[in-house]
């Protein structure tokens, strides 16, 4: 497979974030310049589960999957992730949700064929329903071993599965402006993608329990409020001087700039159960980005973040049934209603970007209050056996 410009392949050992940096070394780390990219271009990454077909628990088959996938000539890339029961796929640069789907579909089909040969299954979902974190193995790559030494048991607990969406920005200042505008819509992204209601065999009562694991890491949450790359550079310089940051990959923010790609990267999505929904979510992000660039609808402010954590919690806990607090007006309204209003506002942008099918799919699910978390709970309510729910999720990923 080709190497994707949006790939998150492991960094060379020289770039690994050590547990402690010397003050002198920290001062030598500059913020890299913001690369040029086509505005509104897209890149999608999906972290996927590998399970056996005996009891449908996670299975340490990442290395075998990577070896099997190497025979296919496909767009994007397939790389290992933190533990050996997960892999990450990514697209090349795309320009529409339809193109994202056109790339993800053959990658998905190759994954299924490879997994069948190994007698395992591949599936989406933000968490595995009943795996035990202490049974996981850290994948044998220097960077993952380094992170394991730094974060201890959190590294194994980070066997969670997310979708990352990159969107191209015309320049660095525009990227920061878009990042903070997107922050108002983080609850949309969480509720639309939520697919992690079960953790270690228990219904957490959250639609997205996955993000609770992310919050355990330092430098998670929201990015600092800066609207110029120069100002952000000063922040980065101060952080590297502390010796706890060496690169942008050390920030686990919900949205972070990716200067090497010329994008912002949205990281709050659970991995959906289907590649069709993953592509639709990318189309939603792209339509929002188009709205921001073309209409400049509002100027974000630090006060937007007064309700950020509350809105984020609501979406994680209740999904599409959450309450949304408008950061501009303070109005409280159902999150479903806010999403539907936003979709109506974005219809012309979606049409221009060939995202109408994506919007139709998402709108239908929102109107029915149906996300993947609800699908998983409905299957568990009927089957009363989480292993069977995982099996059915695997069939859903295959397109059955």
Residue pairs with C-beta under 8 A, 6 or more apart in sequence:
1 69
1 70
1 72
1 73
1 74
1 75
1 76
1 77
1 78
2 74
2 75
2 76
2 77
2 92
3 9
3 77
4 43
4 75
4 76
4 77
4 90
4 91
4 92
4 93
5 43
5 92
5 93
5 261
6 43
6 44
6 45
6 76
6 90
6 91
6 92
6 93
6 166
6 261
6 263
7 45
7 76
7 77
7 79
7 90
8 45
8 79
8 88
8 90
8 164
9 77
9 79
10 79
10 80
10 141
10 142
10 143
10 144
11 143
11 247
11 249
13 142
13 143
15 143
15 246
15 247
16 142
16 143
16 146
17 146
17 147
17 150
17 245
17 246
17 247
17 249
17 250
18 146
18 246
19 146
19 149
19 150
20 243
21 240
21 243
21 244
21 246
22 243
23 241
23 243
25 243
26 240
26 241
26 242
26 243
26 246
27 240
27 241
29 240
29 246
29 247
30 237
31 232
31 233
31 236
31 237
31 259
32 259
32 260
33 172
33 259
34 171
34 172
34 175
34 229
34 257
34 259
34 262
35 259
35 260
35 261
35 262
36 262
37 93
37 168
37 169
37 261
37 262
37 263
38 93
38 95
38 168
39 168
39 169
39 170
39 174
39 289
39 293
40 95
40 167
40 168
40 286
40 289
40 290
40 293
40 353
41 93
41 94
41 95
41 166
41 167
41 168
41 263
42 91
42 93
42 94
42 95
42 96
42 97
42 99
42 100
42 165
42 166
42 167
42 168
42 282
42 285
42 286
43 90
43 91
43 92
43 93
43 94
43 165
43 166
43 261
43 263
44 90
44 91
44 94
44 100
44 104
44 163
44 164
44 165
44 166
44 278
44 279
44 282
45 88
45 89
45 90
45 91
45 163
45 164
45 166
46 88
46 89
46 90
46 104
46 124
46 161
46 163
46 271
46 275
46 278
47 81
47 86
47 87
47 88
47 160
47 161
47 162
47 163
47 271
48 86
48 87
48 88
48 89
48 111
48 122
48 123
48 124
48 161
48 271
48 397
49 58
49 85
49 86
49 122
49 123
49 124
49 125
49 128
49 161
50 58
50 59
50 60
50 61
50 62
50 65
50 85
50 86
50 87
50 115
50 120
50 121
50 122
51 57
51 58
51 59
51 85
51 120
51 121
51 122
51 123
51 128
51 390
51 394
52 58
52 59
52 119
52 120
52 121
53 119
53 120
53 121
53 391
55 387
56 121
56 387
56 388
56 390
56 391
56 394
57 128
57 130
57 131
57 387
58 85
58 86
58 128
58 131
58 135
58 136
58 159
59 85
59 120
60 83
60 84
60 85
60 137
61 84
61 85
61 115
61 118
61 120
62 80
62 81
62 83
62 84
62 85
62 86
62 87
62 139
63 80
63 84
63 139
64 118
65 78
65 87
65 111
65 114
65 115
65 118
65 122
66 78
66 79
66 80
66 87
68 114
68 117
68 118
69 78
69 110
69 111
69 114
72 110
74 106
74 107
74 110
75 91
75 92
75 103
75 106
75 107
76 89
76 90
76 91
76 92
76 103
76 107
77 89
77 90
78 87
78 88
78 89
78 107
78 111
79 87
79 88
79 90
80 86
80 87
80 88
80 139
80 141
80 144
81 87
81 88
81 139
82 138
82 139
82 144
82 147
82 155
82 158
82 159
83 136
83 137
83 138
83 139
83 155
83 156
83 158
83 159
84 136
84 137
84 138
84 139
84 140
85 131
85 136
85 137
85 159
86 159
86 161
89 104
89 107
89 111
91 100
91 103
91 104
91 107
92 103
93 168
94 100
94 103
94 282
96 283
96 286
96 353
96 354
96 355
97 279
97 280
97 282
97 283
97 286
97 353
97 354
97 355
97 357
97 358
98 279
98 354
98 355
98 357
98 358
100 278
100 279
100 282
100 283
101 275
101 276
101 279
104 275
104 278
104 279
105 275
107 275
108 275
108 397
108 398
108 399
111 122
112 122
112 397
112 398
115 121
115 122
121 391
121 394
121 397
122 394
122 397
123 273
123 390
123 393
123 394
123 396
123 397
124 161
124 195
124 271
124 272
124 273
124 274
124 278
124 372
124 393
124 396
124 397
125 161
125 195
125 196
125 270
125 271
125 273
125 372
125 376
125 393
126 160
126 161
126 162
126 193
126 194
126 195
126 196
126 208
126 209
126 210
126 270
126 271
127 160
127 161
127 196
127 198
127 199
127 209
127 210
128 159
128 161
128 390
129 198
129 199
129 201
129 376
129 380
129 386
129 389
129 390
130 198
130 200
130 201
130 386
130 387
130 390
131 159
131 200
132 200
133 153
133 156
133 157
133 159
133 200
134 153
134 156
136 156
136 159
138 144
138 145
138 148
138 155
138 156
144 155
147 155
148 155
148 156
151 158
151 217
154 213
154 216
154 217
157 213
157 216
158 213
158 217
160 196
160 210
160 213
160 214
161 196
161 210
161 270
161 271
162 210
162 267
162 268
162 269
162 270
162 271
163 193
163 269
163 270
163 271
163 272
163 278
163 281
164 265
164 266
164 267
164 269
165 265
165 266
165 269
165 281
165 282
165 285
166 258
166 261
166 263
166 264
166 265
166 266
167 178
167 263
167 264
167 266
167 285
167 286
167 289
168 261
168 262
168 263
169 175
169 178
169 262
169 263
169 264
170 293
172 229
172 232
172 257
172 259
173 227
173 228
173 229
174 293
175 229
175 257
175 262
175 263
175 264
176 226
176 227
176 228
176 229
176 232
176 257
177 227
177 292
177 300
178 264
178 289
178 292
178 293
179 223
179 255
179 256
179 257
179 264
180 223
180 225
180 227
180 300
180 304
181 292
181 297
181 298
181 300
182 255
182 264
182 266
182 285
182 288
182 289
182 292
183 222
183 254
183 255
183 300
183 304
183 305
183 308
184 300
184 304
184 327
185 288
185 342
186 254
186 255
186 268
186 308
186 311
186 312
186 315
187 311
187 312
187 314
187 315
187 322
187 324
187 335
187 338
188 284
188 315
188 335
188 338
188 339
188 342
189 266
189 268
189 269
189 281
189 284
189 285
190 207
190 208
190 211
190 268
190 269
190 270
190 312
190 315
190 316
190 319
191 207
191 208
191 315
191 318
191 319
191 320
191 322
191 335
191 339
191 371
192 269
192 281
192 284
192 320
192 339
192 362
192 365
192 366
192 371
193 208
193 268
193 269
193 270
193 271
193 272
193 277
193 281
193 371
193 372
194 207
194 208
194 270
194 315
194 316
194 319
194 371
194 372
194 373
195 208
195 270
195 271
195 272
195 273
195 371
195 372
195 373
195 376
196 204
196 206
196 207
196 208
196 209
196 210
196 270
196 373
197 203
197 204
197 205
197 206
197 207
197 209
197 373
197 376
197 377
198 204
198 209
198 376
198 380
198 386
198 389
199 209
201 386
203 377
203 380
205 317
206 212
206 316
206 317
207 315
207 316
207 317
207 318
207 319
207 320
207 371
207 373
207 374
208 270
208 315
208 316
208 319
208 373
209 316
210 270
211 268
211 312
211 316
212 316
214 220
214 252
215 221
217 252
218 244
218 252
219 244
219 245
219 250
219 251
219 252
219 253
220 252
220 253
220 254
221 253
221 254
221 309
222 253
222 254
222 255
222 305
222 308
223 251
223 253
223 254
223 255
223 256
223 257
224 232
224 235
225 300
225 301
225 302
225 305
226 232
226 235
227 300
232 257
236 245
239 245
240 246
244 250
245 251
248 256
248 257
248 258
248 259
252 267
253 267
254 266
254 267
254 268
254 312
255 264
255 265
255 266
255 267
255 268
256 264
256 265
256 267
257 263
257 264
257 265
258 264
258 265
266 285
268 312
269 281
270 372
271 278
272 278
272 281
272 372
273 372
273 375
273 376
273 393
273 396
273 397
274 396
274 397
274 399
275 397
276 361
277 361
277 372
279 358
280 357
280 358
280 359
280 361
280 362
281 358
281 362
282 358
283 350
283 353
283 355
283 358
283 359
284 343
284 346
284 355
284 358
284 359
284 362
286 353
286 355
287 346
287 349
287 350
287 353
287 355
287 359
288 342
288 346
290 346
290 349
290 352
290 353
291 297
291 345
291 346
291 349
294 349
298 328
303 327
304 327
304 328
305 327
306 327
307 325
307 327
307 330
308 327
310 325
311 322
311 324
311 325
311 327
314 322
314 323
314 324
314 335
315 322
315 324
315 335
318 335
319 371
319 373
319 374
320 335
320 336
320 339
320 366
320 369
320 370
320 371
321 334
321 335
321 336
321 369
322 334
322 335
323 332
323 333
323 334
323 335
324 332
324 333
324 334
324 335
324 337
324 338
325 331
325 332
326 332
326 333
326 338
336 366
336 367
336 369
339 366
340 363
340 366
340 367
343 350
343 359
343 362
343 363
343 366
346 359
347 359
349 355
350 356
350 358
350 359
365 371
375 396
376 389
376 393
379 388
379 389
379 392
379 393
380 386
380 389
383 389
383 392
